Amino acid sequence: MYLQHFKLNEMPFSLTPDTAFFMGRAGYRDALNVLLVALRSGEGFMKVVGEVGTGKTILCRTLLKNISEEFACAYLPNPYLRPSSLLLSIADELGIEYPKRASQHQLLKRLNEGLLQFHAEGRRVMVCMDEAQAVPLQTLEALRLLTNLETEKTKLLQVVLFGQPELDKVLDEPSIRQLRQRITFSYQLQPLARDGVEEYLMHRLAIAGHDGPKLFEAKAVDEIARGSGGVPRLVNILAHKSLMAAFGEGEGRVNRSHAKRAVADTDDARSVVQTSGLSELLARGWRWCRRLFGGAMVAVAALIAHTMQSPPL
């Protein structure tokens, strides 16, 4: 609704994880490079952890896009899989045929044959599992056993797990400690700092076709950074609502008022602001107590020194 007003070719802040908007900065390029190096060096298990909305899915899809010519890739977005369903899903994704109503033994045999065929063709095989914190323990163990398929020198299957911080708690379970020990590369996605939020906004606007002066005033960026907590998904929501507010007033730029209204209209952003406000209030109280306590200690020390120097009665 505001594309023509701001001279944009497409919506810049859609929630769809479009790889065209992948930002190769602010930690995301580092995460992608870590995964590419680990995969090309033949590592078995890799892990990427990040809070909700920090960009794990778009990173996963960008990885698949960058490595699809070298690897045969299986992308598993649904974590609620039983061990048998896991094998079926991987076979389907890789195009490996299997008999109807195949037993688990038959599936494993066909998968092994298919992986060996990919190896003979000079291609490696990668499985990307999204939302891995929700995968049942038995399924994770089945995945580990599947990675036991190997030649004398190389793994036939490599796995990248993408999940929320709860994934680390899942991997601490004693029953899957062997899988945890096989994770040789890991990366944790962090929220964007204030400057990172501004860079993110400019990057997505440029991809969407904007080539004029900055659309977001500095104080508007401050509000969006504060309201989002640096989480890209929330940045998208607040930026979109801010542009709508500016468009509704016929303004050519987003100012602080527009951004504050966007924050007030977004439940998660209000929660972030309230939490940060409470933290700031507590920090101010602590600093005040330190000054008060420090002043009192100085007074007590001065009184003790004066008493020691005074002649006895």
Secondary structure by P-SEA (a helix, b strand, c coil): ccccccccccccccccccccccccccaaaaaaaaaaaaaaacccbbbbbbcccccaaaaaaaaaaacccccbbbbbccccccaaaaaaaaaaaacccccccccaaaaaaaaaaaaaaaaaacbbbbbbbcccccccaaaaaaaaaaacccccccccbbbbbbbccaaaaaaacccaaaaaaaccbbbbbbcccaaaaaaaaaaaaaaacccccccccaaaaaaaaaaacccaaaaaaaaaaaaaaaaaaccccccaaaaaaaaaacaaaaaaaaaaaaaaaaaaaaaaaaaaaaaaaaaaaaaaaaaaacccc
